[in-house]
């Protein structure tokens, strides 16, 4: 159960970071690094959610 909360948290963090990188940060280098980190969080959240779905 806790791993599903972690995966939802990773996806929420990824959503916030994508919003920041696209709309609030004007520096392209910082914005691209932040987008890369958020996509990594999104992939981790997806993989952990798939783990929960297929093992339950």
N, CA, C and O atoms as a Tripos MOL2 file, in Angstrom:
@<TRIPOS>MOLECULE
protein
  224   223    56     0     0
PROTEIN
NO_CHARGES

@<TRIPOS>ATOM
      1 N           0.8190   -1.1890    0.0000 N.3       1 UNK1
      2 CA          0.0000    0.0000    0.0000 C.3       1 UNK1
      3 C           0.8600    1.2500    0.0000 C.2       1 UNK1
      4 O           0.5480    2.2220   -0.6880 O.2       1 UNK1
      5 N           1.9210    1.2330    0.7520 N.am      2 UNK2
      6 CA          2.7370    2.4390    0.8610 C.3       2 UNK2
      7 C           3.4490    2.7610   -0.4400 C.2       2 UNK2
      8 O           3.6790    3.9280   -0.7540 O.2       2 UNK2
      9 N           3.7980    1.7300   -1.1950 N.am      3 UNK3
     10 CA          4.4990    1.9820   -2.4530 C.3       3 UNK3
     11 C           3.5780    2.6920   -3.4560 C.2       3 UNK3
     12 O           4.0570    3.4530   -4.2970 O.2       3 UNK3
     13 N           2.2690    2.4520   -3.3770 N.am      4 UNK4
     14 CA          1.3540    3.1710   -4.2580 C.3       4 UNK4
     15 C           1.2810    4.6490   -3.8770 C.2       4 UNK4
     16 O           1.1600    5.5080   -4.7510 O.2       4 UNK4
     17 N           1.3540    4.9500   -2.5900 N.am      5 UNK5
     18 CA          1.3950    6.3550   -2.1650 C.3       5 UNK5
     19 C           2.6780    7.0300   -2.6320 C.2       5 UNK5
     20 O           2.6660    8.1910   -3.0420 O.2       5 UNK5
     21 N           3.7800    6.2950   -2.5660 N.am      6 UNK6
     22 CA          5.0410    6.8540   -3.0480 C.3       6 UNK6
     23 C           4.9830    7.1330   -4.5440 C.2       6 UNK6
     24 O           5.4710    8.1640   -5.0070 O.2       6 UNK6
     25 N           4.3890    6.2170   -5.2960 N.am      7 UNK7
     26 CA          4.3200    6.4310   -6.7420 C.3       7 UNK7
     27 C           3.3990    7.5980   -7.0870 C.2       7 UNK7
     28 O           3.6870    8.3500   -8.0170 O.2       7 UNK7
     29 N           2.3110    7.7600   -6.3640 N.am      8 UNK8
     30 CA          1.4510    8.9230   -6.5980 C.3       8 UNK8
     31 C           2.1670   10.2110   -6.2090 C.2       8 UNK8
     32 O           1.9890   11.2440   -6.8550 O.2       8 UNK8
     33 N           2.9750   10.1500   -5.1570 N.am      9 UNK9
     34 CA          3.7600   11.3110   -4.7690 C.3       9 UNK9
     35 C           4.8040   11.6690   -5.8130 C.2       9 UNK9
     36 O           5.0170   12.8450   -6.1070 O.2       9 UNK9
     37 N           5.4610   10.6510   -6.3780 N.am     10 UNK10
     38 CA          6.4250   10.9130   -7.4410 C.3      10 UNK10
     39 C           5.7520   11.5640   -8.6460 C.2      10 UNK10
     40 O           6.3110   12.4720   -9.2620 O.2      10 UNK10
     41 N           4.5490   11.0980   -8.9780 N.am     11 UNK11
     42 CA          3.8360   11.6800  -10.1140 C.3      11 UNK11
     43 C           3.3830   13.1000   -9.8230 C.2      11 UNK11
     44 O           3.3910   13.9420  -10.7210 O.2      11 UNK11
     45 N           2.9910   13.3840   -8.5920 N.am     12 UNK12
     46 CA          2.6000   14.7470   -8.2310 C.3      12 UNK12
     47 C           3.8030   15.6880   -8.2530 C.2      12 UNK12
     48 O           3.6960   16.8260   -8.7100 O.2      12 UNK12
     49 N           4.9400   15.2150   -7.7640 N.am     13 UNK13
     50 CA          6.1630   16.0170   -7.8150 C.3      13 UNK13
     51 C           6.5650   16.2820   -9.2590 C.2      13 UNK13
     52 O           6.9830   17.3880   -9.6020 O.2      13 UNK13
     53 N           6.4370   15.2620  -10.1020 N.am     14 UNK14
     54 CA          6.7610   15.4250  -11.5140 C.3      14 UNK14
     55 C           5.8490   16.4480  -12.1700 C.2      14 UNK14
     56 O           6.3000   17.2400  -12.9980 O.2      14 UNK14
     57 N           4.5820   16.4390  -11.8130 N.am     15 UNK15
     58 CA          3.6440   17.4040  -12.3700 C.3      15 UNK15
     59 C           4.0090   18.8290  -11.9670 C.2      15 UNK15
     60 O           3.9660   19.7420  -12.7920 O.2      15 UNK15
     61 N           4.3650   19.0170  -10.7100 N.am     16 UNK16
     62 CA          4.7680   20.3420  -10.2560 C.3      16 UNK16
     63 C           6.0560   20.8150  -10.9020 C.2      16 UNK16
     64 O           6.1810   21.9870  -11.2560 O.2      16 UNK16
     65 N           7.0130   19.9170  -11.0560 N.am     17 UNK17
     66 CA          8.2810   20.3050  -11.6730 C.3      17 UNK17
     67 C           8.1230   20.6120  -13.1610 C.2      17 UNK17
     68 O           8.7830   21.5180  -13.6720 O.2      17 UNK17
     69 N           7.2700   19.8840  -13.8600 N.am     18 UNK18
     70 CA          7.0030   20.1750  -15.2620 C.3      18 UNK18
     71 C           6.3620   21.5560  -15.3920 C.2      18 UNK18
     72 O           6.7090   22.3270  -16.2880 O.2      18 UNK18
     73 N           5.4290   21.8600  -14.4960 N.am     19 UNK19
     74 CA          4.7980   23.1760  -14.5240 C.3      19 UNK19
     75 C           5.8300   24.2770  -14.2980 C.2      19 UNK19
     76 O           5.8330   25.2900  -14.9970 O.2      19 UNK19
     77 N           6.6990   24.0690  -13.3210 N.am     20 UNK20
     78 CA          7.7350   25.0720  -13.0580 C.3      20 UNK20
     79 C           8.6790   25.2430  -14.2320 C.2      20 UNK20
     80 O           9.0250   26.3660  -14.5980 O.2      20 UNK20
     81 N           9.0930   24.1390  -14.8200 N.am     21 UNK21
     82 CA         10.0760   24.2290  -15.9010 C.3      21 UNK21
     83 C           9.4800   24.8370  -17.1640 C.2      21 UNK21
     84 O          10.2030   25.4690  -17.9350 O.2      21 UNK21
     85 N           8.1960   24.6650  -17.3940 N.am     22 UNK22
     86 CA          7.6000   25.1900  -18.6240 C.3      22 UNK22
     87 C           7.0930   26.6140  -18.4910 C.2      22 UNK22
     88 O           7.1340   27.3720  -19.4600 O.2      22 UNK22
     89 N           6.6100   27.0000  -17.2980 N.am     23 UNK23
     90 CA          5.9310   28.2770  -17.1900 C.3      23 UNK23
     91 C           6.6320   29.3150  -16.3200 C.2      23 UNK23
     92 O           6.4940   30.5130  -16.5660 O.2      23 UNK23
     93 N           7.3620   28.8900  -15.3340 N.am     24 UNK24
     94 CA          7.8970   29.8430  -14.3690 C.3      24 UNK24
     95 C           9.3850   30.1480  -14.5430 C.2      24 UNK24
     96 O           9.8240   31.2520  -14.2220 O.2      24 UNK24
     97 N          10.1560   29.2030  -15.0390 N.am     25 UNK25
     98 CA         11.6050   29.3870  -15.1350 C.3      25 UNK25
     99 C          11.9580   29.7600  -16.5660 C.2      25 UNK25
    100 O          11.6160   29.0450  -17.5070 O.2      25 UNK25
    101 N          12.6490   30.8910  -16.7220 N.am     26 UNK26
    102 CA         12.9760   31.3930  -18.0540 C.3      26 UNK26
    103 C          14.3610   30.9580  -18.5280 C.2      26 UNK26
    104 O          14.6340   30.9900  -19.7280 O.2      26 UNK26
    105 N          15.2340   30.5540  -17.6170 N.am     27 UNK27
    106 CA         16.5700   30.0950  -17.9940 C.3      27 UNK27
    107 C          16.4550   28.7170  -18.6320 C.2      27 UNK27
    108 O          15.9200   27.7890  -18.0260 O.2      27 UNK27
    109 N          16.9600   28.5860  -19.8610 N.am     28 UNK28
    110 CA         16.7590   27.3390  -20.5870 C.3      28 UNK28
    111 C          17.5460   26.1720  -19.9970 C.2      28 UNK28
    112 O          17.0730   25.0360  -20.0250 O.2      28 UNK28
    113 N          18.7260   26.4330  -19.4680 N.am     29 UNK29
    114 CA         19.5400   25.3530  -18.9000 C.3      29 UNK29
    115 C          18.8840   24.8060  -17.6310 C.2      29 UNK29
    116 O          18.7500   23.5940  -17.4620 O.2      29 UNK29
    117 N          18.4840   25.7010  -16.7580 N.am     30 UNK30
    118 CA         17.8300   25.2790  -15.5140 C.3      30 UNK30
    119 C          16.4900   24.6140  -15.8250 C.2      30 UNK30
    120 O          16.1230   23.6210  -15.1970 O.2      30 UNK30
    121 N          15.7760   25.1590  -16.7810 N.am     31 UNK31
    122 CA         14.4870   24.6000  -17.1570 C.3      31 UNK31
    123 C          14.6330   23.1940  -17.7300 C.2      31 UNK31
    124 O          13.8310   22.3140  -17.4180 O.2      31 UNK31
    125 N          15.6370   22.9770  -18.5550 N.am     32 UNK32
    126 CA         15.8180   21.6400  -19.1250 C.3      32 UNK32
    127 C          16.2850   20.6380  -18.0820 C.2      32 UNK32
    128 O          15.8730   19.4790  -18.1240 O.2      32 UNK32
    129 N          17.1230   21.0470  -17.1560 N.am     33 UNK33
    130 CA         17.5470   20.1510  -16.0730 C.3      33 UNK33
    131 C          16.3540   19.7860  -15.1860 C.2      33 UNK33
    132 O          16.1910   18.6310  -14.7900 O.2      33 UNK33
    133 N          15.5290   20.7820  -14.8830 N.am     34 UNK34
    134 CA         14.3490   20.5390  -14.0600 C.3      34 UNK34
    135 C          13.3520   19.6210  -14.7830 C.2      34 UNK34
    136 O          12.7270   18.7670  -14.1530 O.2      34 UNK34
    137 N          13.2050   19.7970  -16.0880 N.am     35 UNK35
    138 CA         12.3230   18.9170  -16.8670 C.3      35 UNK35
    139 C          12.8650   17.4970  -16.8940 C.2      35 UNK35
    140 O          12.0960   16.5390  -16.8090 O.2      35 UNK35
    141 N          14.1730   17.3500  -17.0110 N.am     36 UNK36
    142 CA         14.7730   16.0160  -17.0020 C.3      36 UNK36
    143 C          14.5350   15.3150  -15.6690 C.2      36 UNK36
    144 O          14.1970   14.1310  -15.6420 O.2      36 UNK36
    145 N          14.7090   16.0280  -14.5790 N.am     37 UNK37
    146 CA         14.4660   15.4630  -13.2490 C.3      37 UNK37
    147 C          12.9970   15.0760  -13.0920 C.2      37 UNK37
    148 O          12.6800   14.0280  -12.5290 O.2      37 UNK37
    149 N          12.1100   15.9250  -13.5930 N.am     38 UNK38
    150 CA         10.6820   15.6150  -13.4660 C.3      38 UNK38
    151 C          10.2930   14.4100  -14.3030 C.2      38 UNK38
    152 O           9.4520   13.6190  -13.8770 O.2      38 UNK38
    153 N          10.8820   14.2470  -15.4870 N.am     39 UNK39
    154 CA         10.5870   13.0590  -16.2820 C.3      39 UNK39
    155 C          11.1390   11.7970  -15.6220 C.2      39 UNK39
    156 O          10.5460   10.7250  -15.7400 O.2      39 UNK39
    157 N          12.2520   11.9180  -14.9400 N.am     40 UNK40
    158 CA         12.7750   10.7700  -14.1880 C.3      40 UNK40
    159 C          11.8100   10.3900  -13.0580 C.2      40 UNK40
    160 O          11.5450    9.2090  -12.8380 O.2      40 UNK40
    161 N          11.2840   11.3990  -12.3410 N.am     41 UNK41
    162 CA         10.2820   11.1290  -11.3060 C.3      41 UNK41
    163 C           9.0350   10.4860  -11.9090 C.2      41 UNK41
    164 O           8.4510    9.5830  -11.3100 O.2      41 UNK41
    165 N           8.6270   10.9470  -13.0870 N.am     42 UNK42
    166 CA          7.4470   10.3920  -13.7320 C.3      42 UNK42
    167 C           7.6570    8.9370  -14.1250 C.2      42 UNK42
    168 O           6.7490    8.1210  -13.9680 O.2      42 UNK42
    169 N           8.8270    8.6030  -14.6300 N.am     43 UNK43
    170 CA          9.1240    7.2250  -15.0070 C.3      43 UNK43
    171 C           9.1790    6.3280  -13.7690 C.2      43 UNK43
    172 O           8.6650    5.2100  -13.7880 O.2      43 UNK43
    173 N           9.7990    6.8180  -12.6990 N.am     44 UNK44
    174 CA          9.8460    6.0360  -11.4580 C.3      44 UNK44
    175 C           8.4460    5.8100  -10.9060 C.2      44 UNK44
    176 O           8.1220    4.7070  -10.4650 O.2      44 UNK44
    177 N           7.6120    6.8510  -10.9280 N.am     45 UNK45
    178 CA          6.2360    6.7150  -10.4720 C.3      45 UNK45
    179 C           5.4490    5.7260  -11.3090 C.2      45 UNK45
    180 O           4.6650    4.9400  -10.7760 O.2      45 UNK45
    181 N           5.6560    5.7620  -12.6270 N.am     46 UNK46
    182 CA          4.9660    4.8180  -13.5100 C.3      46 UNK46
    183 C           5.4040    3.3880  -13.2360 C.2      46 UNK46
    184 O           4.5670    2.4890  -13.1470 O.2      46 UNK46
    185 N           6.6960    3.1700  -13.1030 N.am     47 UNK47
    186 CA          7.1920    1.8070  -12.8750 C.3      47 UNK47
    187 C           6.7330    1.2520  -11.5350 C.2      47 UNK47
    188 O           6.3840    0.0760  -11.4440 O.2      47 UNK47
    189 N           6.7290    2.0720  -10.5040 N.am     48 UNK48
    190 CA          6.2610    1.5790   -9.2050 C.3      48 UNK48
    191 C           4.7580    1.3250   -9.2210 C.2      48 UNK48
    192 O           4.2830    0.4020   -8.5590 O.2      48 UNK48
    193 N           4.0000    2.1330   -9.9700 N.am     49 UNK49
    194 CA          2.5650    1.8740  -10.0740 C.3      49 UNK49
    195 C           2.2890    0.5850  -10.8500 C.2      49 UNK49
    196 O           1.3720   -0.1620  -10.5090 O.2      49 UNK49
    197 N           3.0710    0.3290  -11.8780 N.am     50 UNK50
    198 CA          2.9310   -0.9310  -12.6050 C.3      50 UNK50
    199 C           3.2980   -2.1220  -11.7060 C.2      50 UNK50
    200 O           2.6860   -3.1850  -11.8090 O.2      50 UNK50
    201 N           4.2720   -1.9500  -10.8460 N.am     51 UNK51
    202 CA          4.6220   -2.9850   -9.8800 C.3      51 UNK51
    203 C           3.4590   -3.2930   -8.9560 C.2      51 UNK51
    204 O           3.1660   -4.4540   -8.6670 O.2      51 UNK51
    205 N           2.7960   -2.2330   -8.4930 N.am     52 UNK52
    206 CA          1.6560   -2.4190   -7.5940 C.3      52 UNK52
    207 C           0.5100   -3.1130   -8.3210 C.2      52 UNK52
    208 O          -0.1100   -4.0260   -7.7750 O.2      52 UNK52
    209 N           0.2310   -2.6930   -9.5290 N.am     53 UNK53
    210 CA         -0.9060   -3.2560  -10.2680 C.3      53 UNK53
    211 C          -0.6840   -4.7280  -10.5850 C.2      53 UNK53
    212 O          -1.5950   -5.5390  -10.4210 O.2      53 UNK53
    213 N           0.5130   -5.0810  -11.0360 N.am     54 UNK54
    214 CA          0.7360   -6.4440  -11.4830 C.3      54 UNK54
    215 C           1.0730   -7.4170  -10.3500 C.2      54 UNK54
    216 O           1.0430   -8.6280  -10.5730 O.2      54 UNK54
    217 N           1.3890   -6.9440   -9.1610 N.am     55 UNK55
    218 CA          1.6760   -7.8670   -8.0760 C.3      55 UNK55
    219 C           0.5450   -7.9740   -7.0740 C.2      55 UNK55
    220 O           0.6410   -8.7650   -6.1350 O.2      55 UNK55
    221 N          -0.5060   -7.2210   -7.2320 N.am     56 UNK56
    222 CA         -1.5780   -7.2660   -6.2720 C.3      56 UNK56
    223 C          -2.5860   -8.2450   -6.6230 C.2      56 UNK56
    224 O          -3.5690   -8.4040   -5.9000 O.2      56 UNK56
@<TRIPOS>BOND
     1     1     2 1
     2     2     3 1
     3     3     4 2
     4     3     5 am
     5     5     6 1
     6     6     7 1
     7     7     8 2
     8     7     9 am
     9     9    10 1
    10    10    11 1
    11    11    12 2
    12    11    13 am
    13    13    14 1
    14    14    15 1
    15    15    16 2
    16    15    17 am
    17    17    18 1
    18    18    19 1
    19    19    20 2
    20    19    21 am
    21    21    22 1
    22    22    23 1
    23    23    24 2
    24    23    25 am
    25    25    26 1
    26    26    27 1
    27    27    28 2
    28    27    29 am
    29    29    30 1
    30    30    31 1
    31    31    32 2
    32    31    33 am
    33    33    34 1
    34    34    35 1
    35    35    36 2
    36    35    37 am
    37    37    38 1
    38    38    39 1
    39    39    40 2
    40    39    41 am
    41    41    42 1
    42    42    43 1
    43    43    44 2
    44    43    45 am
    45    45    46 1
    46    46    47 1
    47    47    48 2
    48    47    49 am
    49    49    50 1
    50    50    51 1
    51    51    52 2
    52    51    53 am
    53    53    54 1
    54    54    55 1
    55    55    56 2
    56    55    57 am
    57    57    58 1
    58    58    59 1
    59    59    60 2
    60    59    61 am
    61    61    62 1
    62    62    63 1
    63    63    64 2
    64    63    65 am
    65    65    66 1
    66    66    67 1
    67    67    68 2
    68    67    69 am
    69    69    70 1
    70    70    71 1
    71    71    72 2
    72    71    73 am
    73    73    74 1
    74    74    75 1
    75    75    76 2
    76    75    77 am
    77    77    78 1
    78    78    79 1
    79    79    80 2
    80    79    81 am
    81    81    82 1
    82    82    83 1
    83    83    84 2
    84    83    85 am
    85    85    86 1
    86    86    87 1
    87    87    88 2
    88    87    89 am
    89    89    90 1
    90    90    91 1
    91    91    92 2
    92    91    93 am
    93    93    94 1
    94    94    95 1
    95    95    96 2
    96    95    97 am
    97    97    98 1
    98    98    99 1
    99    99   100 2
   100    99   101 am
   101   101   102 1
   102   102   103 1
   103   103   104 2
   104   103   105 am
   105   105   106 1
   106   106   107 1
   107   107   108 2
   108   107   109 am
   109   109   110 1
   110   110   111 1
   111   111   112 2
   112   111   113 am
   113   113   114 1
   114   114   115 1
   115   115   116 2
   116   115   117 am
   117   117   118 1
   118   118   119 1
   119   119   120 2
   120   119   121 am
   121   121   122 1
   122   122   123 1
   123   123   124 2
   124   123   125 am
   125   125   126 1
   126   126   127 1
   127   127   128 2
   128   127   129 am
   129   129   130 1
   130   130   131 1
   131   131   132 2
   132   131   133 am
   133   133   134 1
   134   134   135 1
   135   135   136 2
   136   135   137 am
   137   137   138 1
   138   138   139 1
   139   139   140 2
   140   139   141 am
   141   141   142 1
   142   142   143 1
   143   143   144 2
   144   143   145 am
   145   145   146 1
   146   146   147 1
   147   147   148 2
   148   147   149 am
   149   149   150 1
   150   150   151 1
   151   151   152 2
   152   151   153 am
   153   153   154 1
   154   154   155 1
   155   155   156 2
   156   155   157 am
   157   157   158 1
   158   158   159 1
   159   159   160 2
   160   159   161 am
   161   161   162 1
   162   162   163 1
   163   163   164 2
   164   163   165 am
   165   165   166 1
   166   166   167 1
   167   167   168 2
   168   167   169 am
   169   169   170 1
   170   170   171 1
   171   171   172 2
   172   171   173 am
   173   173   174 1
   174   174   175 1
   175   175   176 2
   176   175   177 am
   177   177   178 1
   178   178   179 1
   179   179   180 2
   180   179   181 am
   181   181   182 1
   182   182   183 1
   183   183   184 2
   184   183   185 am
   185   185   186 1
   186   186   187 1
   187   187   188 2
   188   187   189 am
   189   189   190 1
   190   190   191 1
   191   191   192 2
   192   191   193 am
   193   193   194 1
   194   194   195 1
   195   195   196 2
   196   195   197 am
   197   197   198 1
   198   198   199 1
   199   199   200 2
   200   199   201 am
   201   201   202 1
   202   202   203 1
   203   203   204 2
   204   203   205 am
   205   205   206 1
   206   206   207 1
   207   207   208 2
   208   207   209 am
   209   209   210 1
   210   210   211 1
   211   211   212 2
   212   211   213 am
   213   213   214 1
   214   214   215 1
   215   215   216 2
   216   215   217 am
   217   217   218 1
   218   218   219 1
   219   219   220 2
   220   219   221 am
   221   221   222 1
   222   222   223 1
   223   223   224 2
@<TRIPOS>SUBSTRUCTURE
     1 UNK1         2 RESIDUE 1 A UNK
     2 UNK2         6 RESIDUE 1 A UNK
     3 UNK3        10 RESIDUE 1 A UNK
     4 UNK4        14 RESIDUE 1 A UNK
     5 UNK5        18 RESIDUE 1 A UNK
     6 UNK6        22 RESIDUE 1 A UNK
     7 UNK7        26 RESIDUE 1 A UNK
     8 UNK8        30 RESIDUE 1 A UNK
     9 UNK9        34 RESIDUE 1 A UNK
    10 UNK10       38 RESIDUE 1 A UNK
    11 UNK11       42 RESIDUE 1 A UNK
    12 UNK12       46 RESIDUE 1 A UNK
    13 UNK13       50 RESIDUE 1 A UNK
    14 UNK14       54 RESIDUE 1 A UNK
    15 UNK15       58 RESIDUE 1 A UNK
    16 UNK16       62 RESIDUE 1 A UNK
    17 UNK17       66 RESIDUE 1 A UNK
    18 UNK18       70 RESIDUE 1 A UNK
    19 UNK19       74 RESIDUE 1 A UNK
    20 UNK20       78 RESIDUE 1 A UNK
    21 UNK21       82 RESIDUE 1 A UNK
    22 UNK22       86 RESIDUE 1 A UNK
    23 UNK23       90 RESIDUE 1 A UNK
    24 UNK24       94 RESIDUE 1 A UNK
    25 UNK25       98 RESIDUE 1 A UNK
    26 UNK26      102 RESIDUE 1 A UNK
    27 UNK27      106 RESIDUE 1 A UNK
    28 UNK28      110 RESIDUE 1 A UNK
    29 UNK29      114 RESIDUE 1 A UNK
    30 UNK30      118 RESIDUE 1 A UNK
    31 UNK31      122 RESIDUE 1 A UNK
    32 UNK32      126 RESIDUE 1 A UNK
    33 UNK33      130 RESIDUE 1 A UNK
    34 UNK34      134 RESIDUE 1 A UNK
    35 UNK35      138 RESIDUE 1 A UNK
    36 UNK36      142 RESIDUE 1 A UNK
    37 UNK37      146 RESIDUE 1 A UNK
    38 UNK38      150 RESIDUE 1 A UNK
    39 UNK39      154 RESIDUE 1 A UNK
    40 UNK40      158 RESIDUE 1 A UNK
    41 UNK41      162 RESIDUE 1 A UNK
    42 UNK42      166 RESIDUE 1 A UNK
    43 UNK43      170 RESIDUE 1 A UNK
    44 UNK44      174 RESIDUE 1 A UNK
    45 UNK45      178 RESIDUE 1 A UNK
    46 UNK46      182 RESIDUE 1 A UNK
    47 UNK47      186 RESIDUE 1 A UNK
    48 UNK48      190 RESIDUE 1 A UNK
    49 UNK49      194 RESIDUE 1 A UNK
    50 UNK50      198 RESIDUE 1 A UNK
    51 UNK51      202 RESIDUE 1 A UNK
    52 UNK52      206 RESIDUE 1 A UNK
    53 UNK53      210 RESIDUE 1 A UNK
    54 UNK54      214 RESIDUE 1 A UNK
    55 UNK55      218 RESIDUE 1 A UNK
    56 UNK56      222 RESIDUE 1 A UNK
